Amino acid sequence: MQEKFEKLFYEFVPQETHWGDWCHSPQAYFRGDRDMPGAGLNVGFQVFKKPVRLETEPHFHREDEYLVFLGAQLPDVFSGWDAEVHFYMGPKLDQMEKVVITEPTIIHLPKGWWHSPLDFVRVDKPLIFQAVMQSGRAGLVKYVERDDTGEKQYLYFGDECEADCVLEPGKKCSYCGTCFANPDKVPPRPYHFVPWTVVNEDGVTSYTDTGAYDPEKAPDSTKCVVTPTNPSKPYSDATVLKAPKPALSEEVRKNVLAVPKEKTAWGDWCPSPQAYFRGETYMEGATYHVGFQIFAGANDTEDTHFHQGAEEYIFFMGANPMDFFDFDAEIEMTFGDDPEHMESKIITKPTVVRIPANVWHCPIKFRKMNKPVMFQAAFMSGTWGTIVSRPAEPGKGGNGFFQSDKTYVYMGDNVRFCRFDKTKRCNICGKCFGNIQIPETK
């Protein structure tokens, strides 16, 4: 494979961490530009097993961020949910609101929005947590007041600073978590954090009965499509509550989505239900589009195509959240300069593949599927769409300068309708795909 395509592959390295027994180790993490020069995405695959309070002080980022909370029981991330999480967010520091998460949820944090603390108050079953930063470098800003001068400052912390380890001078931070688990060993800071407020704080510390989540009440995909007749997104209807959740303002509420439960019919190779965040189809203003699918058998996905104007990152992970590195499959990934000149690479380990805009790729051929694979196609735009090449019909290849023997066809969320009912927008249920059978390579 050409070097320009070869450099778009990154094999995950197990990261043994020391955050505490609440965080499963090893973790899998893609640290964007650090791991793949030029990458524009940071994302982790973490599993939380016990209660913990993260990022006790609010901060904001210069880029959009998405937080994903799922039950760590694959493929059904809904029935495996048994937890309660409290989160604080808002467009300004003094306008943050308390969000209570009691079901699989995705949150959009527009760039510049203040957020945190993130408090996992009850974790009776493990959770998959993903913090998705739409940037090649992670960075955050906090508001502090200096102890010596009383001056208030916005302090930046991030990869660009190449932060030093707070426990070992001269060593660079590796996100190992040792300082988090041993706060008494961290040297005192020359500042304190400026006090912050919550506009809908109610003092309730627990909202749910243990095990009260009802996966049958999870919103299905048809109830989450943004249409003129259905402008709202669901926030809380899958749990028996001890107390009502704090009411959210419209500005905050539209950025909190109970993950739709998608009952699909792709075939035995792709178990149902699926969890998917279909960008602007589910959340107005979204800039991200991603799925959490489990592939359990051999299959081919997608015709050769490219995406215009947005990058895509495709993740191939083991389907056991307690060991994403438990991987036993062979997957052929295809790249090329045009559909007639494609090259392929065989993937045999947990891997992320970066697909720059306008680069031809696919099909992806899943073979030797000895163990299921978690497949994530993460698209850096709120509207997903592909462009494929087809032979031009006689007399329809254009004229003069525009004459061509090919036609380029666009298919996307914003223009695709159901093949069985032309009045309904396609929700990618898979019924038209059929239960195809592809023999595995021996």
C-alpha positions as CSV (number, residue, x, y, z in Angstrom):
1,M,0.0,0.0,0.0
2,Q,1.2,3.5,-0.8
3,E,2.7,5.4,2.1
4,K,0.1,8.2,1.8
5,F,-2.6,5.5,2.6
6,E,-0.4,3.4,5.0
7,K,0.0,6.4,7.4
8,L,-3.8,6.6,7.8
9,F,-3.8,3.4,10.0
10,Y,-3.2,3.4,13.7
11,E,-3.1,0.2,15.8
12,F,-4.2,0.8,19.4
13,V,-1.8,0.2,22.2
14,P,-3.1,-1.0,25.6
15,Q,-2.7,1.8,28.1
16,E,-2.3,0.5,31.7
17,T,-3.5,3.3,33.9
18,H,-3.7,4.1,37.6
19,W,-6.8,6.3,37.9
20,G,-8.3,4.0,40.5
21,D,-10.4,0.8,40.7
22,W,-13.4,2.7,39.3
23,C,-11.7,2.8,35.8
24,H,-11.1,-0.4,34.0
25,S,-7.5,-0.9,32.8
26,P,-6.1,-1.2,30.1
27,Q,-7.8,1.6,28.3
28,A,-7.8,2.2,24.5
29,Y,-7.3,5.7,23.4
30,F,-6.7,7.5,20.2
31,R,-4.9,10.8,21.0
32,G,-5.3,12.4,17.6
33,D,-2.3,14.2,16.2
34,R,-0.1,12.6,18.8
35,D,-0.8,9.1,17.5
36,M,-1.4,10.1,13.8
37,P,0.1,13.4,12.6
38,G,-2.7,15.4,10.9
39,A,-5.6,13.7,12.7
40,G,-8.5,15.9,13.8
41,L,-10.1,13.7,16.4
42,N,-9.4,12.7,20.0
43,V,-11.4,9.8,21.5
44,G,-11.2,7.2,24.2
45,F,-12.7,3.8,24.9
46,Q,-13.1,3.7,28.6
47,V,-15.1,1.6,31.0
48,F,-16.2,2.9,34.4
49,K,-17.1,0.4,37.1
50,K,-17.6,2.4,40.3
51,P,-18.8,5.9,41.3
52,V,-16.3,8.7,40.7
53,R,-16.4,12.5,40.4
54,L,-14.4,13.8,37.4
55,E,-13.2,17.3,36.5
56,T,-14.5,18.9,39.7
57,E,-14.1,22.4,38.2
58,P,-15.8,23.7,35.0
59,H,-13.9,24.3,31.8
60,F,-14.5,24.8,28.1
61,H,-12.8,23.8,24.9
62,R,-12.1,25.7,21.7
63,E,-13.7,22.8,19.7
64,D,-17.0,20.9,19.8
65,E,-17.0,17.9,22.2
66,Y,-19.4,15.0,22.5
67,L,-19.8,12.8,25.6
68,V,-21.2,9.3,25.1
69,F,-22.7,7.2,28.0
70,L,-23.6,3.6,27.2
71,G,-24.2,0.4,29.0
72,A,-21.1,-1.9,28.7
73,Q,-23.1,-4.9,27.7
74,L,-22.7,-5.4,23.9
75,P,-24.5,-5.5,21.6
76,D,-27.4,-4.3,23.7
77,V,-26.1,-1.1,25.4
78,F,-29.7,-0.4,26.6
79,S,-30.5,-3.4,28.8
80,G,-27.0,-3.3,30.3
81,W,-27.6,0.2,31.7
82,D,-27.8,0.5,35.5
83,A,-26.3,3.8,36.6
84,E,-26.9,7.5,37.3
85,V,-24.7,10.4,36.3
86,H,-24.9,14.1,37.1
87,F,-23.3,16.6,34.7
88,Y,-23.2,20.4,34.5
89,M,-23.2,22.4,31.3
90,G,-24.2,25.8,29.9
91,P,-23.1,28.5,27.5
92,K,-21.6,30.6,30.4
93,L,-20.0,29.8,33.7
94,D,-22.9,31.4,35.6
95,Q,-25.5,29.7,33.4
96,M,-24.6,26.1,33.8
97,E,-27.4,23.6,34.4
98,K,-27.6,20.3,36.1
99,V,-28.3,17.4,33.7
100,V,-29.3,14.0,35.3
101,I,-28.4,11.0,33.1
102,T,-30.3,7.8,33.8
103,E,-30.2,6.1,30.4
104,P,-27.8,5.7,27.4
105,T,-27.2,9.4,26.4
106,I,-25.1,11.5,24.1
107,I,-24.3,15.2,24.9
108,H,-23.1,17.8,22.5
109,L,-20.9,20.6,24.0
110,P,-20.6,23.4,21.4
111,K,-17.2,25.0,21.4
112,G,-16.9,27.6,24.2
113,W,-19.6,26.0,26.4
114,W,-18.7,25.6,30.1
115,H,-19.1,22.1,31.5
116,S,-18.2,19.8,34.4
117,P,-18.2,18.5,37.1
118,L,-19.0,15.0,35.7
119,D,-20.2,12.9,38.6
120,F,-20.9,9.2,38.3
121,V,-23.0,8.9,41.5
122,R,-24.2,5.3,41.0
123,V,-22.6,2.6,38.8
124,D,-24.3,-0.7,39.5
125,K,-23.3,-2.1,36.0
126,P,-20.2,-0.9,34.1
127,L,-20.5,2.0,31.6
128,I,-18.8,2.7,28.4
129,F,-17.7,6.4,28.4
130,Q,-16.4,8.3,25.4
131,A,-15.2,11.8,25.4
132,V,-15.0,12.8,21.7
133,M,-13.0,16.0,20.9
134,Q,-13.2,17.2,17.4
135,S,-9.6,18.3,17.3
136,G,-6.2,16.7,16.8
137,R,-5.0,18.1,20.1
138,A,-7.0,18.1,23.4
139,G,-7.0,21.4,25.3
140,L,-9.2,23.1,27.9
141,V,-9.6,26.5,29.6
142,K,-10.4,27.1,33.3
143,Y,-11.1,30.3,35.2
144,V,-8.9,31.0,38.2
145,E,-8.0,33.7,40.7
146,R,-4.3,34.1,41.7
147,D,-3.6,33.8,45.4
148,D,-0.8,36.4,45.3
149,T,-2.4,39.2,43.2
150,G,-6.1,38.4,43.2
151,E,-6.0,38.7,39.4
152,K,-8.6,36.5,37.6
153,Q,-7.2,34.6,34.6
154,Y,-8.3,32.1,32.0
155,L,-5.7,29.3,32.2
156,Y,-5.2,27.0,29.3
157,F,-4.2,23.3,29.8
158,G,-3.6,21.1,26.8
159,D,-1.5,19.1,24.5
160,E,0.0,22.2,22.9
161,C,1.6,23.0,26.3
162,E,3.3,19.6,26.4
163,A,2.3,19.5,30.1
164,D,4.8,18.2,32.6
165,C,4.0,15.4,35.1
166,V,3.0,17.0,38.4
167,L,4.6,14.2,40.4
168,E,7.9,13.7,38.5
169,P,9.6,16.9,37.3
170,G,11.1,16.6,33.9
171,K,8.7,13.9,32.8
172,K,5.9,14.6,30.4
173,C,2.2,13.9,31.3
174,S,1.0,10.5,29.9
175,Y,-2.5,10.7,31.3
176,C,-1.7,7.7,33.6
177,G,-4.0,9.0,36.3
178,T,-1.6,8.5,39.3
179,C,-2.0,12.2,40.4
180,F,-5.8,11.8,40.3
181,A,-5.7,8.7,42.5
182,N,-3.2,10.4,44.9
183,P,-4.3,14.0,45.3
184,D,-2.4,14.4,48.6
185,K,0.9,14.1,46.7
186,V,0.1,16.9,44.2
187,P,1.9,20.1,44.9
188,P,-0.3,23.1,45.9
189,R,-1.4,25.5,43.1
190,P,-0.7,29.2,43.2
191,Y,-4.4,29.9,42.5
192,H,-7.9,28.9,43.3
193,F,-10.9,28.3,41.0
194,V,-13.5,31.1,40.7
195,P,-16.8,30.0,42.3
196,W,-19.5,28.9,39.8
197,T,-23.3,28.5,40.0
198,V,-26.0,26.2,38.7
199,V,-29.3,27.7,37.6
200,N,-31.4,24.6,38.2
201,E,-29.7,23.0,41.2
202,D,-32.2,21.3,43.4
203,G,-30.1,19.6,46.1
204,V,-31.3,16.1,45.1
205,T,-28.4,13.6,45.2
206,S,-30.1,10.5,43.9
207,Y,-33.0,10.3,41.4
208,T,-33.4,6.7,40.5
209,D,-34.1,3.4,42.1
210,T,-31.3,0.8,41.6
211,G,-32.1,-1.2,38.5
212,A,-35.1,1.0,37.6
213,Y,-34.1,1.5,33.9
214,D,-36.6,0.0,31.5
215,P,-35.0,-0.6,28.1
216,E,-38.5,-1.0,26.5
217,K,-39.0,2.7,27.2
218,A,-35.9,3.8,25.3
219,P,-36.8,6.1,22.5
220,D,-36.8,4.4,19.1
221,S,-35.3,6.0,16.1
222,T,-38.6,7.2,14.6
223,K,-39.3,9.4,17.7
224,C,-35.9,11.1,17.5
225,V,-35.9,12.3,13.9
226,V,-35.9,16.1,13.8
227,T,-39.0,17.2,11.7
228,P,-41.4,20.1,11.8
229,T,-43.9,17.9,13.5
230,N,-41.4,16.5,16.0
231,P,-38.9,19.2,16.9
232,S,-38.0,18.0,20.4
233,K,-35.5,15.4,21.5
234,P,-36.2,13.1,24.4
235,Y,-34.7,13.8,27.8
236,S,-35.7,11.2,30.5
237,D,-38.4,8.7,30.0
238,A,-36.7,5.4,30.6
239,T,-36.4,5.4,34.4
240,V,-38.6,5.3,37.5
241,L,-37.7,8.5,39.4
242,K,-37.5,9.2,43.1
243,A,-37.6,12.9,42.2
244,P,-38.3,14.8,39.0
245,K,-35.2,15.6,37.0
246,P,-34.2,19.3,37.0
247,A,-35.9,21.1,34.1
248,L,-33.5,22.2,31.4
249,S,-33.7,25.4,29.4
250,E,-34.3,24.9,25.6
251,E,-30.8,25.9,24.9
252,V,-29.3,23.1,27.0
253,R,-32.0,20.5,26.4
254,K,-31.5,20.5,22.6
255,N,-27.9,19.3,23.2
256,V,-28.9,16.3,25.4
257,L,-30.2,13.2,23.6
258,A,-31.4,9.9,25.0
259,V,-29.7,7.5,22.6
260,P,-32.3,6.0,20.2
261,K,-32.9,2.3,20.4
262,E,-32.7,1.2,16.8
263,K,-34.3,-2.2,16.0
264,T,-32.7,-3.2,12.7
265,A,-32.9,-6.0,10.3
266,W,-29.5,-6.1,8.6
267,G,-29.0,-9.8,9.2
268,D,-27.5,-12.2,11.7
269,W,-24.1,-10.7,11.1
270,C,-25.3,-7.4,12.7
271,P,-27.2,-8.0,15.9
272,S,-30.1,-5.7,16.9
273,P,-30.7,-3.3,18.7
274,Q,-28.1,-0.8,17.6
275,A,-27.1,2.4,19.1
276,Y,-26.5,5.2,16.7
277,F,-26.2,9.0,16.7
278,R,-27.3,10.2,13.3
279,G,-26.1,13.8,13.7
280,E,-28.5,16.5,12.6
281,T,-31.2,13.9,12.0
282,Y,-31.4,13.4,15.8
283,M,-30.0,16.7,17.1
284,E,-30.2,20.1,15.5
285,G,-26.8,21.7,15.1
286,A,-24.8,18.5,15.5
287,T,-21.4,18.3,13.9
288,Y,-20.8,14.6,14.5
289,H,-22.3,11.3,13.3
290,V,-21.4,7.9,14.8
291,G,-22.6,4.4,15.4
292,F,-21.9,1.6,17.9
293,Q,-22.4,-1.5,15.9
294,I,-21.4,-5.1,16.5
295,F,-20.5,-7.2,13.5
296,A,-20.7,-10.9,14.4
297,G,-20.2,-12.5,11.0
298,A,-18.6,-12.1,7.6
299,N,-20.0,-9.3,5.4
300,D,-19.0,-6.6,2.9
301,T,-19.9,-3.0,3.7
302,E,-20.4,-0.1,1.2
303,D,-19.5,0.5,-2.4
304,T,-16.4,2.4,-3.2
305,H,-17.0,6.0,-2.4
306,F,-15.7,9.2,-1.0
307,H,-17.0,12.0,1.3
308,Q,-16.9,15.6,0.3
309,G,-15.8,18.2,2.8
310,A,-15.6,16.0,6.0
311,E,-13.2,13.5,7.4
312,E,-14.3,10.1,8.7
313,Y,-12.6,7.8,11.3
314,I,-13.4,4.1,11.3
315,F,-12.7,2.1,14.5
316,F,-12.4,-1.7,14.7
317,M,-12.3,-2.9,18.3
318,G,-12.9,-6.1,20.2
319,A,-16.6,-6.3,21.2
320,N,-15.8,-7.1,24.8
321,P,-15.8,-3.8,26.7
322,M,-13.7,-5.3,29.5
323,D,-11.0,-6.1,27.0
324,F,-11.2,-4.1,23.7
325,F,-8.0,-5.8,22.7
326,D,-9.6,-9.3,22.7
327,F,-9.6,-9.2,18.9
328,D,-9.8,-12.2,16.5
329,A,-10.8,-11.2,13.0
330,E,-9.3,-10.3,9.6
331,I,-10.7,-7.2,7.9
332,E,-9.7,-5.9,4.5
333,M,-9.8,-2.1,4.2
334,T,-9.5,-0.5,0.7
335,F,-8.1,2.9,-0.4
336,G,-7.3,4.4,-3.7
337,D,-6.9,7.4,-6.0
338,D,-10.0,6.4,-8.0
339,P,-12.4,3.4,-8.1
340,E,-10.3,1.7,-10.8
341,H,-7.0,1.8,-8.8
342,M,-7.7,0.6,-5.3
343,E,-5.3,-0.9,-2.7
344,S,-6.1,-2.9,0.4
345,K,-4.6,-3.5,3.8
346,I,-5.5,-6.4,6.2
347,I,-6.5,-5.4,9.8
348,T,-5.9,-8.0,12.5
349,K,-5.7,-5.8,15.6
350,P,-7.8,-3.0,17.2
351,T,-7.3,-0.2,14.7
352,V,-8.5,3.3,13.8
353,V,-8.4,4.3,10.1
354,R,-8.5,8.0,9.2
355,I,-10.2,8.8,5.9
356,P,-9.5,12.4,4.7
357,A,-12.2,14.2,2.7
358,N,-12.4,13.3,-1.0
359,V,-10.3,10.1,-0.6
360,W,-11.8,7.0,-2.3
361,H,-12.3,4.0,0.1
362,C,-14.3,0.8,0.6
363,P,-15.6,-1.8,0.4
364,I,-14.6,-3.1,3.8
365,K,-14.6,-6.9,3.8
366,F,-15.0,-8.6,7.2
367,R,-13.5,-12.1,7.1
368,K,-12.4,-14.7,9.6
369,M,-14.8,-13.4,12.2
370,N,-13.8,-15.7,15.0
371,K,-14.9,-13.1,17.6
372,P,-17.4,-10.2,17.2
373,V,-16.0,-6.7,16.3
374,M,-17.3,-3.4,17.5
375,F,-17.4,-1.1,14.4
376,Q,-17.6,2.6,14.7
377,A,-17.8,4.9,11.6
378,A,-17.3,8.4,13.1
379,F,-18.1,11.1,10.6
380,M,-17.0,14.7,11.3
381,S,-20.2,16.3,10.1
382,G,-23.8,16.4,11.2
383,T,-25.0,15.2,7.8
384,W,-23.5,11.9,6.5
385,G,-23.3,11.5,2.8
386,T,-21.3,9.5,0.1
387,I,-20.5,10.0,-3.5
388,V,-20.1,7.0,-5.8
389,S,-19.1,6.6,-9.4
390,R,-21.4,5.0,-12.0
391,P,-21.1,4.5,-15.7
392,A,-23.0,7.3,-17.5
393,E,-26.2,6.3,-19.3
394,P,-26.0,6.7,-23.1
395,G,-26.6,10.4,-24.0
396,K,-26.4,11.5,-20.4
397,G,-22.7,12.0,-20.0
398,G,-22.8,15.7,-20.4
399,N,-21.6,17.9,-23.2
400,G,-18.5,19.7,-24.3
401,F,-16.2,20.5,-21.4
402,F,-18.5,18.5,-19.0
403,Q,-18.6,15.4,-21.1
404,S,-17.8,12.3,-19.2
405,D,-18.3,8.5,-19.3
406,K,-19.1,8.5,-15.6
407,T,-21.8,9.8,-13.4
408,Y,-21.2,10.7,-9.7
409,V,-24.2,10.0,-7.5
410,Y,-24.7,11.4,-4.0
411,M,-26.5,9.6,-1.3
412,G,-27.0,11.0,2.2
413,D,-29.1,11.5,5.3
414,N,-30.6,14.7,3.9
415,V,-31.9,13.2,0.6
416,R,-32.4,9.5,1.2
417,F,-35.9,8.0,1.5
418,C,-37.3,4.5,2.3
419,R,-37.3,2.2,-0.7
420,F,-40.5,0.6,0.5
421,D,-42.3,3.9,1.4
422,K,-41.2,6.9,-0.6
423,T,-43.0,9.2,1.8
424,K,-40.7,8.2,4.7
425,R,-37.1,9.2,5.3
426,C,-34.7,6.3,5.4
427,N,-33.7,5.4,9.0
428,I,-31.1,2.8,7.9
429,C,-33.1,-0.1,9.4
430,G,-31.5,-2.6,6.9
431,K,-34.7,-4.3,5.7
432,C,-33.8,-3.6,2.1
433,F,-30.3,-5.0,2.6
434,G,-31.4,-8.6,3.3
435,N,-29.9,-11.3,5.4
436,I,-27.0,-12.0,3.0
437,Q,-24.6,-14.9,3.6
438,I,-20.9,-14.4,2.9
439,P,-18.6,-17.4,3.5
440,E,-15.8,-16.7,5.8
441,T,-12.2,-17.2,4.6
442,K,-10.7,-20.3,5.9
